[in-house]
Amino acid sequence: MLFRSATFTAFFVGLSLAWEYVFGLLFIWAAIASVITALKWGKWVATVGAAVRIILIAFFTITVAIYAGEHGVHGFGAGSFSPTWVVFLAAAPILIFNVEGFELPSNASEELKNPQKDVPFAILRSGIGTVILYGVPILLILLVLPVSRLSNVSGFVDAMKQVFVVYGGHLTKDGVVLTGAGTVLADIGAVGVIFALLSAGVIWLIGSDRTQAVAGFDGAAPRVLGYFSKRLGTPIAVNLLSGVVATIILILSLQLTSGNTAKYFSATLGLVISMVTFTYVLIFPAVIKLRYSHPAAERPYRIPGGMAVVWICGLLAAAWCLLTTLAILWPGIGTSDPDASLPEGFGGQRLQYELSQIIPLVVMILIGLAFYASGAKTRREQVAPAA
C-alpha cells in the first residue's frame, strides 16, 4: 500500500488524505474481489500481473542500457560487496522474506490436475525466476541511482523515472523533469507497477486465505472461517475478513501518520516480515514432528535423504527465520552500536520503534490463541467419529 502511494505520487500527483482513502479502499477491495471469484478466473489477475512485471523489467533493462550510453552509470567496486555483520542483519530479513511463500501453490493443489508433479516444478521455476527478476532490477538501480537517493519506499520508482529521460526530459538539481514521450511511457510504467502490486497481493491472498480456511475447517480457528463457497470454491468468509482487516490497517496507518506513511515504511515492512517469519519458526520444525507422530500418513511431497536430511532442513530453515525475527524486533542485535541500525526516521527513538513491532505482534499472537480456543468444539467433533 505504501509503495503504491509512493508510485502514484512520484509519477502523477500527491494525494490528499481523502484521496488516499479512496485509492486505498479501491486497491484493497479490488484484490478481495479477485480472490473471491473462482480460482480459474481469479488466477488471471496473478498471471497478467506476472506478465506485466516481466515486461516492465525487460523495458526497464533496455532503457537503462540506453541511459548508460548517454549519461554513464555510477558503478561500484568490489569493495562495495564486502560483508559486514551490520549489513548482514539489515539484508537477511529482506532476503528471507523474498523466498518465503513459494510453498503457497500447494494450498490449491486439490484444484490442480497433477499436484504431485506440478507443485514442485512450479516452486522450482518460481525460485529461478525470482532470483533473476529481483536481481536484475536491484543491480540496475544500483548502477543508475547514487547511494544518497536510494530508499526503501521508492528506489525502483526513482530509478525508472530517472532513466525515462532518454525518451523525453532532463535532469535538474531538484530532480527529474519528464516531457513528451518520456512522460507518457513513465505514466504507463507507473500504472504497470501499481497493477503488479495488486496482482502480488492477490497471489498472497489466494494461498494464505486458503490456509486459514483449512485451519478453521480442521479446528485451529473458528469453524465459520472454514466455509468454502460451493459455487466458487473459494473461502469467502476468510476473504472478507482479510478485506476488513486490511481496511482497518489502512485507516489506522493514515490516521496515525496523518497521511505521511512513507516515514513508517521501514517499521511497517519490518512488522510484516516478523509476523511471517515468526510463524515459520514453528512451521518448519513441524515437518520433523509429523514424521514421528504420523509416520504412516500419505505424503505426496517428501524430502529425499531420510530423517537426517529432514532434521537438517527443518532446523536450518527454522534457524534462519528465528535470526530474521530477532533482527527485525531488535535492529542491530549483536553489534557495538545497535541504535545505529534503527530504520530511517527512528533515530534515537528505540522505544517507539520497538512498540511499533512488539505490540502488533503480541496482539496477533493473542488473536491466534483465541482462534485456536474457539476451534475446540470442531476438534472434539472430529475426534469422536475417528475413535
PAGUMAR-98338 format. One record per residue: residue in three letters; y, z, x of N, C-alpha, C, O, CB in turn. Coordinates in steps of 0.05 Angstrom, whole numbers, plus 5000, padded with zeros to 4 digits. Glycine has a CB too. Example, Ala and Ser with C-alpha at 12.3 -4.5 7.8 and 13.67 -1.06 7.14 Angstrom:
<tornus>
ALA488651565264491051565246493451565264493451695285491151815226SER495551425257497951435273500151575258502351615268498851145282
</tornus>
This chain:
<tornus>
MET497650005017500050005000502550005017504549865012500050244981LEU502550165039504850185057505149915071507449825074504450405077PHE502949795080503149535094504149325075505649145083500449465106ARG503249335050504149135030507149155027508548955025502749175003SER508249405025511049445022512649345047514749225044511649745017ALA511549405071512849325095512949015097514948905106511449435120THR510748885089510648585089512748465071514248285078507848495082PHE512848575046514748465026517648505036519348335033514348604999THR518148745047520848805057521648625080523948535082521149095065ALA519748575098520348415122520948125115522748005128518048425141PHE519648015096519947725090521647665066522647435064517247605087PHE521947845048523447785024525847975023527847935037521747814998VAL525748175006528048365004526948655004524648694996529748304979GLY528648835012527949115009527649194980529349124964529949295024LEU525649344973525149424946526449684939526349874955522149434940SER527749704916528749954906526350124898524050024896530749924882LEU526750384893524650564886523250474860520850484857525650854882ALA524850374841523750284815521950044820519750024808526050204796TRP522749854836521049614842518649684858516549554856522749404856GLU518849894875516449984890514350074870511950024874517250224909TYR515250214848513350294828512050054814509650044810514750474807VAL513749854807512849624793510749474809508549414799515149434785PHE511449404834509549254850507149424858504949314860511049154875GLY507549674863505249854870503249864847500849854852506250124876LEU504249904823502349914800500949654795498649644788503950004775LEU502449424798501149164794499049124815496849014810503248944796PHE499549204840497649184862495149344856492949234859498949274888ILE495449594847493149764842491449664819489049634822494150044836TRP492749604797491149534773490149254773488249184759492849584748ALA491349074790490048814794487448844809485448714803492048624810ALA487449024829484949084843482849204825480549134826485449274867ILE483649394808481849524789480649324770478249334764483149754774ALA482349144759481348934741479348764755477348674742483748764731SER479648704780477748534795475048664798473048534797478948474822VAL474948934802472449064806471049134779468649174778472749314822ILE472549144757471349194731469848954721467748974708473549284711THR470948714727469548474718466848454732466348584752471248224724ALA465048294720462348264731462548174760464348034768460748054715LEU460648264777460648214805460747914811461947834831458248344819LYS459447754795459347464800462147344798462647124809457547324781TRP464047474784466847384783468547544802470247424816467847404754GLY468347804802470047964819469647904849471547934864469448254814LYS467247824857466747764885468547534896468947514920463847704890TRP469547374877471147144886473847234896475047094913471546944863VAL474847464887477347564898476847634928478547574945478247824883ALA474647764934473947824962473447574978474347555001471548014963THR472047384966471347134980473846974987474246885009469446964964VAL475546934967478046784971479846934991481146815008479646744945GLY479947204989481447365008480547335036482147315055481347665000ALA477847315040476847275067477646995078478346965101473747295067ALA477546795060478446535068481346525076482146395095477846325046VAL483046665060485846685066486346815093488046715108487346835044ARG484847025099485247165125484546975148485946965168483547415126ILE482346825145481546645166483646425170484346355193478846515159ILE484646315148486746115151489246225163490546095181487445995123LEU490046465155492446595167492146635197494046565212493046855153ILE489846735205489446795233489346535249490446515271486846945237ALA488146325238488046065252490745945255491545855277486145865237PHE492345955233495045845234496846005253498545895267496245825206PHE496446275252498046455270497346395299499146395316497446745263THR494746345305493946285332495246025342496246015365490846265334ILE495245825326496445565333499445605338500645495356495945355312THR500745755320503645795322504345955347506445895359504645955297VAL502746145354503246295379503046115403504646135422501246535382ALA501145935403500945745425503445575428504345525450498445565422ILE504445485405506945325405509245495415510945405431507545205377TYR509445745405511545925412511445985442513545995456511346195396ALA509046025453508746085481509745855498510945895519505846145488GLY509245605489510145375503513245345504514345245523509045125492GLU514545445482517445425481518945665492521045635505518245385452HIS517845905488519246145495517846315516519046505526519746315470GLY515346255522513846415541512746665527513346715503515646505564VAL511146815541509947065529510547295548511247255571506947025524HIS510147535538510747775554508447825574508947885597511048025537GLY505947795565503747825582503348125590504948295583504047655607PHE501248175604500648445614498648415636497048235638499548625591GLY498648615654496848615677494348775671494148895650498248725701ALA492548775691490048925688490549215685489049365672488248875711GLY492749315697493449595695493949695667493749925660495749655712SER494749495649495249575621492749665607492949795586496549335607PHE490449605618487949675605486649915618484349985612486049435606SER488050055636486950295649486450505628488350585614488850395671PRO483950605625483350805604484451085612484351165635480350815600THR485451225592486251505595485151655571484651535550489351535598TRP484851915574483852085552485752075528484852075505483352375561VAL488352075533490352065512490151815496490151815471493152095523VAL489951585510489751325496487051315481486951205459489951095516PHE484951415493482351415480482451565454481351475434480251525499LEU483651805454483851965429485451815408484951845384485052235435ALA487451665417489151525397487651275386488051205363491751435410ALA486151145403484850895395482150935381481450785363484450715419ALA480651145389477951185378477951195347476251065335476851435389PRO479751345334479651355305479951085292478551015272481751535294ILE481750915302482150655290479750475295478850335277484650515303LEU478550495319476250325325473850405308472450235297475550355355ILE473450665305471150755288471650685259469750595246470851065291PHE474050715250474750645222474250345217473450265195477550725215ASN474850175237474549895233471649805229471149605215475649745257VAL469749955240466949875238465450035216463149975211465549915264GLU466850225203465550355181465750185156467750035152466950635176GLY463850205139463850055114462149805115461849665095466549985107PHE460949735138459249495140456749535123455449335115458549445169GLU456049785117453649835101454149795071452249805055452550105106LEU456649765063457349745035455849525019455249574996460249705032PRO455249295031453849095015451149195004450149094984453348855032SER449949395018447349495008447649624981445649654966446149695028ASN450049714973450449834947450249644924449849724901453149964946ALA450349384930450049184909447449024913447148804904452348984909SER445549144928443049004935441348934911439848734911441449164954GLU441649094889440049024865440948774852439448664835440149254845GLU443248674859444248424848443948184867444847964861447248454840LEU442648234890442148024908439247914905437448064897442548114938LYS438847664911436247534907434247644927431947694920436447234910ASN435047674952433247774973434747974991435447905014432147534990PRO435248214981436948404996435748495022437148535042437348654979GLN433048505024431848595049432448405072432748485095428748605046LYS432848145066433547955086436547915087437747895109432147685080ASP437847895064440647815063442548035073444447975087441447745034VAL441948295066443848505074444048545104446248555114442948775061PRO441748565119442048595148443548365161445248415179439348625161PHE442948115153444347895165447247885157448947805173442947625157ALA447947975132450747985124452248185141454548135149450948055094ILE450948415146452248615163452648515192454748565204450648875163LEU450648375202450848265229453148065231454748075250448248145238ARG453247875212455347675212458047805208460047715221454847475190SER458248015192460748155188461748285214464048275220460548365166GLY459848405228460548525253461648335274463748385286458148665265ILE460348105277461247905295464047795287465847765303459247665297GLY464247735261466747635250469047835254471347755260466547565221THR468448085250470548295252471648315281474048335285469548565243VAL469748305300470648315328472548085335474548125348468148305347ILE471847845325473547615330476247635315478347595326472147355323LEU476047695289478447685272480247925276482647905270477547685243TYR479248145288481048365296482148315324484548355329479548635295GLY480348215342481148195370483247975374485148025390478748125386VAL483047745361484947525366487747605358489547575374484047275351PRO488147705333490947785325492147995343494547985350491047875297ILE490548195351491548415368492448305395494548375405489448635372LEU490748135406491448015432494047845430495747865447489147835442LEU494347695408496647525404499147695400501347625410496247335381ILE498847915385501148085380502148205407504548225412500448315361LEU500248285424501048395450502348195468504148255484498548515464LEU501547935464502847725480505647665471507347585487501147475479VAL506147685445508747595433510747815433513047775441508247485406LEU509948055423511948265419512148445443510148515456511148435395PRO514648525450514948725471513948995461513949045437517948745479VAL513149165479511949425472513849585454512849725436511149585497SER516449565459518349725444518349655414519249815398521149685455ARG517349415407517449335379514749365365514549295341518349045377LEU512749465379510149505367510249745348511449945354508049545388SER509049715325508949935306506349925290505049715288511349935287ASN505550155279503150165263503450015237501549905227502350455258VAL505850025226506249925199506349615199505049495182508850035188SER507849495217508349205213508149055239509648855243511049175201GLY506349125257506148975282505448685278506648505290504049105300PHE503448635261502648355255504848215240505347975246500048345239VAL506148345221508248225206510548145224511647925222509248415184ASP511348325242513548265261512848035279514547855284514248515278ALA510448025289509547805306509547545291510447335302506847865318MET508547545267508447295251511247195245511746955247506947345224LYS513047375239515847295233517147185258518646985256517447525221GLN516647305280517947215305517046935314518646775321517547415327VAL514446885313513446635323514046405304513946175312510446645328PHE514646465279515246255260517946125264518745935250515146365231VAL519446215284521946085291521545805302523345645303523546265311VAL519045755311518445485321518645275299518945035306515645475334TYR518545355274518745165252521545155240522144995222516745235230GLY523245335249526045345240527045625241526045805228526245245211GLY529145675258530245935261530845995290530445825308528446145250HIS531746245295532346325323532246625325532246765305535146215331LEU532146715350532047005356534847095363536346965377530147065379THR535547335352538147465359537547745369535347835368540047465334LYS539647865379539348145389538648335366537548555371541848235403ASP539248265342538648435319536048375305535248515287540848415299GLY534648155314532148095301531747795299532747635315531948215274VAL530147715279529347435275530847315251531047445230526247405271VAL531947075255533246935232531646675228531646495245536246875239LEU530346645205528746415199530346225181531946315164526146485185THR530045965185531345765168529445535162527445505176533945655183GLY530045385141528545145135525545195132524745375117528944935156ALA523945025146521045045144520045315154517945405144519744815160GLY521445435173520645695182520645905160518846065158522545785204THR522745895143522846085120520646035100519346215091525546055107VAL520145775094518145705074515345795084513845925069518145405068LEU514645715108512045785119511646085122509446195117511545645145ALA513746225130513546515133513146645106511646835104516146625146ASP514546555085514146665058511346615048510146795036516246545039ILE510246375053507546325045505546505060503646615048506846025051GLY506146545086504446725102504547005091502547145091505246715130ALA506947105083507247375073505747415047504447615043510247435068VAL505847215030504247225005501247235011499747384999504846984986GLY500447085032497647085040496847365051494547455045497146885061VAL498547495066497947755076497647955053495748115053500247855095ILE499447945034499248135011496748084995495448284987501748104993PHE495947834991493547774976491047864993489147964981493247474969ALA491147835019488947925036488648225034486348325034489447835065LEU490848375033490748665029489448735003487748915001493448785031LEU490148584982488948634955485948584956484448744946490348454934SER485148364968482248304969480748504986478448574979481848024981ALA481948615007480748815023480249075007478149195009482448885048GLY482249144990481949374973479649334952478149514946484549434958VAL479449084942477349024923474549054936472749154924477648734912ILE474348964961471748984975470949274977468649344971471948855003TRP472749444986472149734988471449854961469550014959474549885001LEU472949784941472349894914469649814903468249974891474549814895ILE468949564907466349474897464049644908462249724894465849174904GLY464149694934462049854947462250144942460350274934462049804976SER464650264946464950554944464650654915463550864910467550644955ASP465650494896465450584868462550574859461750744843467150394850ARG461050384868458250374861456750614873454950724860456950114870THR457450684897456250924909456751174893454951334888457150954938GLN459251204885460051444869458651434842457751644832463051454865ALA458351204830457051184804454051254806453051394789457250894793VAL452751164827449951244832449651544836447751664827448751084856ALA451651654850451651944854451852094827450452294823453952034872GLY453451984809453652104782451052074767450252254753455951984767PHE449751844770447251784756445051974766443352054751446451494759ASP445052034792442952194805443552494803441852654811442652124833GLY445952574793446552854790448152984813448253224815444053004788ALA449352824829451152924851454052914842455852964859450652774877ALA454552844817457252824806457052834776454752824766458752554816PRO459252854761459052854732457552614722457852384731461852864719ARG455752664702454052444692455652214681454751984682452152554671VAL457952274669459552054657460351844678460851614671462052174644LEU460551924704461251734725458951554731459351354745462151884750GLY456551614722454251444727453851224707451751094706451851604728TYR455851184690455650974669456250694680458350654692457551034645PHE454350514676454750234683454950064657453350104639452450124701SER456849884656457149714632454749534630453949404649459749554634LYS453449524606451149354602451949054603450448884611449849414575ARG454448994594455348724593456248624620455748394628457548694573LEU457748794635458948704660457248794684457448674706461748814662GLY455749014681454149114704455749264724454849304747452848884717THR458149344717459949484736460349774727460249834703462649344739PRO460949964746461350244739464150284728465950374743460750424763ILE464650234703467350234692468650504694471050524701467350144663ALA467150714689468350984690469551054717471751154720466251194682VAL467950994738468851044765471150854772473050934785466551014786ASN471050604764473150414769475850514758477850514772472550134757LEU475750604733478250704720479150954734481550994738477750754691LEU477351134742478051374756479451304783481351434790475651554761SER478451104796479651014822482550924817484350984832478050794835GLY482950774795485650684788487550914782489850914790485550494765VAL486551114768488151344761488951504786491251584790486751534741VAL486951544804487451694829489451544846491251654857484851744844ALA489151274848490951114864493751124853495751124868489950824866THR493951124827496651144814497951404820500351414825496351104784ILE496451624818497551894824498451904853500652004859495452114819ILE496851794872497651794900500151624904501951704920495351684918LEU500351394891502751234893505251384884507251384898502550974875ILE505051524861507351674851508151894870510451934876506651794823LEU506052044880506652264898507952164924509852284934504052424904SER506851944935507851844960510751754958512351804975506151614970LEU511451614935514151524932516051744926518351744934514251314910GLN515151944911516852164904517352354928519652434933515652334882LEU515252414943515552594965517052474989518152615005512752684974THR516952204991518352075013520851935005522151805021516451875026SER521551954979523951814968523851514974525951394978526451934979GLY521451404974521251114979520951035008520350805014523550974966ASN521551225026521351165055518551215065518051395081523451335071THR516651055055513851105061513051035089511051135099512150955042ALA514650865102513950775129513651005149511951005167515950565140LYS515351215145515351445163512651585162511751695183517551635156TYR511351575139508951725136506451555138504251635130508951865109PHE506851305149504551125151502351255168500051245161505350855162SER503051355192501151465210499651705198497151725201502451555236ALA501151875184499852105171497952015149495752125147501952295159THR498751815133497051715112494551575123492351625113498651525094LEU494951415144492751275156490751485168488351455165493651085178GLY491851685181490151895192488552035171486152095174491752095207LEU489752095148488352225126486152055115483952155110490352295104VAL486751795112484651605102482251605121479951615112485851325098ILE482851585147480751565167479051825167476651815167481851515194SER480452055167478952315169477252365145475052475147480952545173MET478252285121476652325097474052155098471952245089478252245072VAL474251915109471851745111470051845133467651875128472751455117THR471051895156469351985179468052255173465852305182470951985205PHE469452435159468352695153465852665136463852805141470452865137THR465752475117463352435101461152315118458752375114463952255077TYR461852135137459852015154458552215173456252175182460951785169VAL459952425179458752635196456252755182454352835196460752865202LEU456252755156453952845141452052625134449652665131454852985116ILE453052385130451452155121449452065143447152025138453151915113PHE450452035168448751935189446352115196444152005199450351895214PRO446652375198444252545203442252545180439952625183445152825209ALA443252455156441452465133439052275137436852335126442952375108VAL439352065153437051885158434852035172432551975168437951635174ILE435552225189433552385203432152575184429652595184434852545227LYS433752715168432652905149430752775129428652875123434853045134LEU431552535119429952405098427352295109425452265095431552175086ARG427252225135424752135147422652355147420252295145425252035176TYR423552615148421752835147421152935119418852995112422753065164SER423252945102422853045075421652845056420352925037425553135064HIS422052585061420852375044419552165061420351925061423152245026PRO417452235076416152045094414851815080414551595092414152185111ALA413951845055412451635041414251445025413251255013410451755023ALA416951505025418751335009418751045020418651005044421551455009GLU418950855001419050575009421850525022423850595010418550384985ARG421850395045424350355059424650055066423449965087424550525085PRO426049905050426449615057427849575083427349385097428049485035TYR429749765091431149745116430249975134430350205127434349765111ARG429249905157428150105176429450075203429949845212425150095177ILE429750295217430750295245428250255263426450415263432250555253PRO428150035279425849995296425750195319427850295328425849705307GLY423350255329423150425353422050705347421850865366425750445366GLY421450765322420251025316422351235313424751185313418351095337MET421451485311423251715305425151775328427251875324421551965299ALA424251715353426051765375428651605372430851705377424651695402VAL428451355365430851185361432351275336434851255336430050885359VAL430951365315432351465292434051705299436351725290430251545270TRP432951885315434552125324436952035340439152135336432852315341ILE436551845358438851755375441051625358443351685361437851545396CYS440251445340442151305323443651505305446051495303440851095306GLY442151685292443351885274445352065288447552105278441252045260LEU444552185310446252375324448552245338450752355338444552535344LEU448052015351450251875365452451785346454851815351449151635380ALA451651675323453551585303455151815292457551805288452251425281ALA453652035286455052275275456952395296459152485288452952485267ALA456252385321457952495342460552345344462752465347456552495369TRP460452075342462851915343464651985319467152005322462151615343CYS463452015296465152075272466352355274468552405265463352055247LEU464852545286465852815290468252815309470252945304463753005300LEU467952665331470252645350472652515337474852605341469352475375THR472252305320474352175306475752365287478252375286473351935291THR474252525272475352715253477152925268479352985259473152855237LEU476053025290477553225305480153115317482253245317475853345327ALA479952865327482352735339484452685318486852685325481552465352ILE483652635293485652595272486852855263489252885260484352445248LEU485053055258486053315248487753465268489653605260483753485240TRP487253425294488853565315489453355337488153355357487353815327PRO491553195333492252995353492753115381494053325383494752835344GLY491652995401492053095428490053305436490453435457494753195431ILE487953345421485953545427484753495455483953275462483753555406GLY484653705471483553675498485553575519484753525542481253505497THR488053535511490053435530491853665539491953875526491653205518SER493353615561495153825571497553865553498754085553496053765599ASP498453665538500753685521500053565493500753335488503153535533PRO498653715476497753605450499953495433499653305419496253815435ASP502253635434504453555416505553275422506753145405506753755418ALA505053185447506052915454504452695440505252465439505752875485SER502152775429500452575414500952575384499552435370497552635420LEU502852735375503452735346504452455338505852325353505552955340PRO503752365314504652105304507752085304509152285303503552045277GLU508651835305511551785304512751905279511751875257512051475305GLY515052045283516352165261515652465258517052605243515752025236PHE513652555272512752835270513152985296511853195301509852855262GLY514852885314515453025339516453305334518453345320517452865356GLY515153505346515953775343515353895315516254105309518853805348GLN513753745299513053835272510053855269508953745250514253645251ARG508754005287505854025286504854145260502954045248504954205310LEU506154355250505254485225505454285202503654275185506954735220GLN507654145200508053955178505853735178504753665157510853825179TYR505253635202503153435204500453555196498953425181503053315232GLU499753785207497153905201496753955172494653915161496854165217LEU498854045159498754095130498253835114496853835094501254235120SER499553615124499153365111496353265113495453095097501153155122GLN494853365132492053275136490053475123488253395109491453235165ILE490453725129488453925121488453985091486354005079488954185136ILE490854005079490954075051489553865034487853935017493854105041PRO490253605037488753405021485753395026484153355008489953125026LEU484953445052482153435059480653665045478453635035481753455089VAL481953905045480754135031480454085001478454154989482354395036VAL482653974990482553904961480253714955478853754935485253784952MET479853514971477753324967474953454970473153384955477953084985ILE474653634988472153774992471553944967469253954957472153955017LEU473554084957473254244933472554074909470854154892475754404927ILE473753844907473053654885470153564887468753554867474953414884GLY469353504912466553424917464553644909462553584897466153354946LEU465253894915463454114908463454154878461354214866464454374921ALA465754114865465854134836464253914823462853964803468854124826PHE464453674834462853454823459853514825458353474807463453194839TYR459053624848456153684852455253904833453053884821455653774881ALA456954104829456254314810455954204781454254294766458254544811SER457754024774457653914747455253734742454553674719460253754742GLY453953644764451553484761448953644760446853524760451353284783ALA449153904759446754074759444954014735442554004738447554374759LYS446153974711444553914687442953654691440653644684446353904663THR444253454702442953194706440653234725438453114721444852994717ARG440953384747438853434766436453574753434153504759439853594790ARG437053774736434853924723433353734704430853754703435954164707GLU434753564690433453374671431653174686429653084675435553224655GLN432353114711430752924726428253054739426252924742432452794748VAL428553314746426353454758424153514738421753494745427353714771ALA424853584713422853664694420753444688418353494689424253734668PRO421653184683419652974678417952924703415552864701420952724669ALA419152934727417652884751415453094755413253024764419552884775ALA416053344748414053554751411753504731409853664730415253834746
</tornus>
